[in-house]
Amino acid sequence: MTKTKTPMTPAAAARIQSANAKQNNGKTPKGSFPAKAQSSAAKNLKKGD
């Protein structure tokens, strides 16, 4: 494993959330990994401003 961290991108978060929603009848529960990924991607976008 590498020690470098790759920031979460909106595209990656969307793929994660989409895959999860397909398995859960279109829903993503609060606090789930896909929800956290989406939040992280949004925070990374703000840092880039």
TAFEN-V836947 format. One line per field, one symbol per residue. burial: b if it has 9 or more other ideal C-beta (glycine too) atoms within 8 Angstrom, else e. Layout:
burial: ???
This chain:
burial: eeeeeeebeeebbbebbebbbeebeeebeeebebbbbbebbbebbeeee
